[in-house]
């Protein structure tokens, strides 16, 4: 009993360390409110981290405002230029440009967003393209607004910038680090304090420091949508549209709402929002089209390419002879194979070895299988092998686990493997990502929405013409020129990227292998969750390390914002849809 009390006390201490804002008396009830899924826990941690870093950012802004007000009070004192400052200015245009580049890199590092965006080379253009100038150079004396052309860097910011340049990474939690404050528009600025090094008022030395665009409320919309919380994302967007903000483009927020409705197939809500948009902005709303319907049509078209594809229907009682006949038919017909398990009522024990071998082959080989009634087959197998009953033949478990692996259901596989381990007191089988591709279809042969992802190869006309003409390069020079003239190699993603997408990533790598200009079209890609985005980020990082830059085009705003939030935009090019 003492050991249990000690373990309970230790568990409460661990919970208190993880949740310092929770009252000690409420720690026993904290576990009941924790999300059950791994992605929900990741979502909660990410939102808490974002709120904490936003608080630190606001505190740093307040501190810098106090510093600026203190400088304005002291600004009435006469200005004395340091005698040695002129000699410290760059002596030529190249050195001055190098200085500008280094200062902008330092400021970009200091302006990092809460998800630790990597600073790119040549950040002068990227930093100058974002919003809100935060510091202006001051002339030696106050001047009218029309004449305010130059700016001054204050000594505290210069010292902090030098320290940030020496440090390997910024420390956002340090309260002493100065933040950034938007400049006061066209109001005149006081001169620097005596002894402060001041840049000369020349146009070539003008420096502007910008803050990276950061909208925590829109980021919450991206996170909720990626986590599958469509109603929460919609409610947050509607709340943002009802409040005016000088930092947010209202048109872009409305377009994000339209993308949400198109990605989820909500035509009625789209049309109501279109009426409100047209009356508010006196311009036409974007046209309606459904991403799920588009993805479904692409999958149906791909499934119809093989005229000799198999259409097999299971008998009511499945035995070894029926499974052997199915395997023989599979070897003689083209993919994708369409199998209907709906008529199945029972499975004979003699069919278990053949079924286990068949499902294992589907997982180990790059085949494509479309199934009707696969969930009924899984329920039948689960009922035949209840957990905890060691008298049941273990082959029922083997068939069930091999089918779950062939269908790519990693979470259900792990749970079933745990039950198998408890039942037979043996080590559970480990999960291995399938090489084959499974699709769940309905009785009409149409792939059901939100179940899987389709990768299609979009062949460029310029790329297809030389192959049709029989063009084959004969040496390295001809091969290089030929590949550069072919244009981009485009593949298409549609549907949803959810959970384990290792098979999808492998297919992407195969389709884009050797491509000079790899492009992924996302016109029909509706949603990407946390786990899938993580696998994409790892693969794209490998591509970048190999000197290849993958371009995602026609990405709708919710997915594009989520990609930028997780840092995918640092290792790939993201082009957002314009309609």
N, C-alpha and C positions, 0 to 999 in steps of 0.2 A: 504493500500500500504506500510505503514511504517512497519507493521508486517511482510510482505513478504520480505522486504529488510533486516530486522533483522534476519529472519529465514535463508535467503540466506547467510548472513555474518556468522552466527553461523555454517551453514553447511560447509562453506569454511574453517572455523577454525578447525572443526572436521577433514576435509580432509587433512588439512596441518599437523595436529598432527599425523594422520595415515601415511602420506607420506611426511616426513620432507625433502626429497631430491627433491621434486617437486617444481618448481617455482610457486610463488603466482599467477601469471597471468595465469598459465596453469591449475589451480585447477578446473575451470569451465568445462574444457574438459576432466578431469580425469575419469569421470564416463563412458564416451563412450568407454574407453579402458579396463574397468573392465570385467573380465570373467563373463559370465552369470550363469554358473553352480557352485554349491557349491564345487564340487571336483576340478574344475579349480582354484577357489579362494584359496582353501587349498593348491594346488600345487604351486601357485605363492608365497604364504606366506612362504611355506616351503623352496623354493629355495632362496628367499630373506634372510631368517634367516640363511640358510646354508652359503651363500656368506658372510654375516656379521660376522659370527663366524669364517669362514676361514680367514678373514682379521685380526681378533683379534688374532687368533692362529699364523699367520705369524709375527705379531708385537711382540708377546711374544718370538718367536724364535729369532728375531733380537735383542731383549733386552738381551737374555741370551748369544748370541754370543758375544756381547760387554762385558758382565761380564767375559766370558771365556778368551777373548783376554786380558782383564785387569789382570786376574790371571796369564796368561802366561808371561806378562811383569814383574810381581812381583815374578815369580817362580824361578829366579836365586838367590834369597836371601837364606841364609842357613836355614835349617829346624830345628826347635826345637820341640821335642815331648812334649806334655803337660804331666806334672808329674802325673796328676791324671787320665789319660786316660786308663791306663791298668786296673785300678780298676773298670772302667765303662764297660769293656767288659763282656759279659755273662760268668759266671763261669762254665757252663756246656753245653753240647750239646743241651739239651732240651730248655734252655733259649735262646741259639743262634738261634735255629730254630724258636722259637716264635718271636724273634726280626726280623728275615728275613721275616716272614709272615706279620707282622705289616707294615714293610717298603714297601713291595710289594703292600699291600692293599692301602696304602697312595698314592703310585705312580700310581696305577691303577685308583684311584679316580681322580688324577690330570690329567691323560691322557684321561679323558672321551671325547667321541666324541660329536659332536654338538647335537645329539638327546638324550643325557643324558642317556647313557647306565648304567644299574645298575651293581654295582660291585658284583661279586660272591664270595662265601666263597671259601677259598683255592685258591686264585688268583695267587699263585706262579707259578702253572703250566700254567694257561691261559695267564699270562703276559709274561712268558718266551717263549711262542709259537708264539708270533707275531713278527713283523719285527723290524729291526734297533735298535741296542743298542745305548742308548743316553748318558750315562755317564759311565766312567770307573774309577776304584779306582787307585790312583796314588801311586807308591812306594815312599820311602823317598827321593830318588834321581833319576835322569833320568837313564833309563836302555835301553838296545837294544830292538828292537821289539820282538825278540824271547823270551826274558825273561820277557816280560810284561804280568804277570799272574794275578796281583791283581789290584784293583781299589780304588779310593778315592771319597767320597761324599763331594762336596764343601759345605762350610758353608751357602751360600745363599740358596741352594737347601734344606739343612737340616732344616733351619729355616722355609722355606716355607712349607716343608712337615709336620713339627710339627704343623704349623698353619692350614694346610688343614685337619689334623687329628682331630683338635678341632672343625673345622667348620662343620655345618651340610651338606653343599653342596658347590661345587666349584663355584667361580665367574669368568666365562670366560671373562667377559667384563672388568675386572680390569687390567689396563695397567701395574701395578706394579708387578703382579704375574709373576714369571719367567716361560719361556717356556722350551722346550726341544730341544736339538740340536744333530743330529747324531754325533757319535764319529768320530775321525779322522782316523779310521782304525788302522793301525799298527804303526803310528808315535809315537815317545816317548812323554810322557806328563811330564810337569814340576811338581815339588813338591808343596805342599800346602804352603800357607803363614804362617809365624811364628804365633804361638798361635792357629792355627787351629787344631782341634782334628782329628787325622788321624788313620784309622784302621790299624792294623798290617797286614803285607803281608802274610796272611795265606790263604790257599785254602778254609778252612771251613768257613771263614768269607767273601768270595767273593760275591759281590752283583752286579747284572746287572739290570738296569732299562730299560724297553722297551716301545716304543710308540705304541699305538694301531693302527693297520692298518687302514688307512683312505684315501680313494680315492674319492674326490668330483666329479670328472668327471664320474666315474662309478656310483656313487650314482644318478647323474642326469639321467643316462640311466635308472636305476631302477624306478625312479619317473615318467619319461615320459612314460615308458611302462605301469606302473600301471594305469596312467591316461588315457590310450587309445591312446596316441600319438605314434603309432608304427613307422611312417616315421621319426619322430624326434628322437626316440630312435635309429633307425637304422643309421641315419645320424651321430649322435654323436659317435656311436660305430665305424663306418667306419673312422671317423676323428681320433679317438684314435688309431686305428690300423695303421694309416698312420704316427703316431708320436711315436718315441721310448721314453720309460720312464724306468728308473732304478727301480722305485718303483712298476711297474705293470708287472705282468707275461703275456707275449704276448700270450702264449698258452691258458691261462684262458680267455683272452679277445676274442680270436677267438671262443672258445667253447661257450661263451655267445652269440656271433653272430649266431652261429649254432642253439642254443636254441631258439633265437628269430624267426628264419625262421621256425623251426619246430613247435613252438607255434602258428604261424600265417598261416601255411600251404603254405609257399612260396617255392615250390620245385625248381623252376628254379634258383632263387637267391641262394638257398642253394648249388646247384650243381656248379654254377660259383664260389662261395666262397670256395667250397671244392677243386677246381682245383688250386686256388691261394694258399690255405693253403698247399697242397701237394707239390707244386713247391717251396714254401718258406722254409718249415721245413723238406722236404724230408721224410715225413711220411704220412700214409693214413689218410684221414679225417674221422670223425664219419659217421655212416650210416644214411641215410635219413629215417624218418618216420614222419607222420603228427599227431600232437596232436588233432586237430579238428576231423580228420577222426577216430582216435582211440576212442575219446569220443562219437562220433556218433554211432560207432559200439557197444560200451558198452550200450548206451541208447536203441538202437534197440534190443539188446539181452535181456535187462531187460523188454522191452515192450512186447516181444514175449513169456514171461514165462507163461502168462495166456491164455490158449487155448480158454476159454469161454468168452473172453473179448468182450465188446459191441462195435459194429461199427454202429453208427447211423448217418443218413443223414437228415438234416432239410428239411422240405417241403418249397415250394416257399412262401406260406402264413402261418405264424405260429399263431395258435390260442390256446385257453385254452385246448381244447381236445388233441392237439398234445403235449403240454407240459405235460399234465397228463399222456399220454401214454409213454413219455420219462422217467418220474419219475418211473413209474412201471417197465420199462425195466431195469433201473439202479439198482433197488432193487433186481433183479433176476440174474444179471450178475456180473462177477468178474472184478476187476480193473486190469490195467488202462482202463478207458472208453475213447473210441475214438469217437469224435463228429465232424461232418463236417457241418459247417455253410455256406459253399460256395453257395448252391442253394437258400438261403434265400433272398427274395425280399422285404417283408413287415411283420410287426407284428401287429396283431389285439390287440386293447386295452384290451379285456377280458383276454389276455394271460399275462398281466403285473404282476398281483399279484402272479401267479404261477411261473413266471420267477424270480421275486425278491426273493421268498422263496427258489427256487432251487439254485440260485447263492449264497445266504447267507449260505445255508447248505454246499456248497462246500468250502466256506471260513472257516466255523466253525468246520468242521470235517476233519480228516486225510485221505482224499481221493486223488486219482491221476487221473487227467483228461488231456487227449490229445485232442487238438482242431485244426481243419483246418478252416481257414477263420475267426478266432476270431476278427481280425482287421476290417473286413467288418461288423461284428456284432456291434462293437463299433461305427463305422462310422454311421451305420443306427440309433443307439440309440441317438447319438449326433445330427444328423440331425432332429430327431423327437422332440428334446427338445432344441431349440436354447436359448442362454443366453439372459436374459433380458425380455423374453416373459412370463408374469405371467399367461396368459390365457391357457398355456399348462398344462396338467395334471402332477402333481409332481411325479406321479408313474414312468414316463419315466426316471426321474432323479434317482429315487431309484433303478431301474433296472440297469442303467448304473454304478452307484457307487458300487453296490454289485458285478457286473461283474469285475470292475477294482480291487476291493479288492480280489476277488477269483483268479485273474490273478497275484496278487502280484505287481501291478504297483502303487507304493506309490506316485510318483511324479505326475502322471496323475490324481490320485485320489484327491490329494490336490488341483490341479487346478480346477478340476470339482466341488469339494466341495465349492471352493470359488465362482465360477459362480453360483452355486445353492443358496448360501447365499445372493449374490447380487440380484439374480432374485426374490426370495421370501421373502427377508428381515428376515430371520430366522438364528439361529445359525447353522453353517455347521456341518455335521457329522464328528466325529473324526476317524482317521485312526487306524485300528487294524491289526496287522500282521496275514495273513491267516495261518491256520493249514494245509490246503490242498496243493497239489503240482500241478502246472499247467505246461504243456509242449506244445510248439507250434510245430506242425508237418506239413509236406507238404502233397500233395495228395498221395504220395507213402507210407506214414506212417513213414517217417524218420524224426527224430527230427532235426530241423534246428539248425545250428551252432551259437554259441555266444548268445543264448537266455536264457539258464537255466543251472543249475548245477545238476549233478546226484551223488547220494551217494549210492554206492553199498557195500554189505557186502561180504568180502573175507573170506571164512571160511577155517581155517587151517586144514590140514588133521589130525594132532594130536588132534585138538580140536573136530573134527567131529567123530573120531573113538570111544571114550568113550560113546558118546551119542547114536551112532548106536548100541553099545553093551548093552545099557540099564543101564549104570553106573549111580548111584545116590548116592552121599555121604550121610551118615547117621548122622554124628556128626561134630562138628566144626573142629576137627583136620583133619578128612578125607576131609572136604570141602576145607580147606586151602591147603592141599597137592595137591588135585585134581586140584584146580585153578592154582597153580603154575606150574603144569606139562602140562597144556593145551597149553602153549605158548601164544604169543601175539594175541589179538583180532584186526583184521585188517579191516578197512573200506576204501573205495576208493572214492576220489573226482575227478571229471572230468568236462571238459568244462570250464566255467568262473564263478568266484564268483564276482558278480557285484551288487552294491546297497544294498538293504535290504535283508539280508540272515538269518533273524531270524528263518524262517522255516527250513533252512538247518542246522543251529546250533542246533535247537531242535532235528532234526533227528540224528545228530551226537551224541548228549547227550544220546538219547535213545539207539542207537546202541552200544555205548561204556559204558553204565551204568554197573557198577560192574566189568569192565575189569581190571585185574591186570596189563596188559601191553598193553595200548591202542596205536594203530599204525594207522596212516592215510596215505595211499598210494596216492601220487600225480603224478603218472606217466603221466596221461592224463589231469592234471590240467594246463590249458594254462595261465590264468591271474587272478589276484586278485586286485581289486581296493581299494581305500582308505577307503570307507565306510565299505566294507566287511572285510578288514583287521582289522578295529577297533572293529567290533563285534567279530571276531575271538580272538583278543587280550583280550577282556573282558572275554570271555568264558574260555580261557586258563588260565587266572589269577585266575578264580574261581577254576579250576581244580588243579592248583598249591597250592592254599590255602587249598585244601582238601587232599594234600599230593600225588597227582597223576601227573605224568609227561607224557604228550602226545608227541609221536614221529612222526614227519612228515618225510617220506622217499621218495626217488626218486623225489625230488623237482628240477625243472630246475633252472638254475642260476639266471635268472631274478626275479623269485618269491622268491628264497632263499635270494638274496641280499635285496629285498624289505622287507622281514620278519625281517632280521637283522637290517635294517634301522629303522623300527618302534618299535623295542624292543621285537618282538615276540620270538626271539631266547633266551630271558632272562627267558621266562616262559615255553618254550617247546624246544624239541630237533629237530634240522633241519639237515637232511642228504641230501646233494646235489647229483644229478646224476653224474656219473663218465664218461658216454659216450657222 
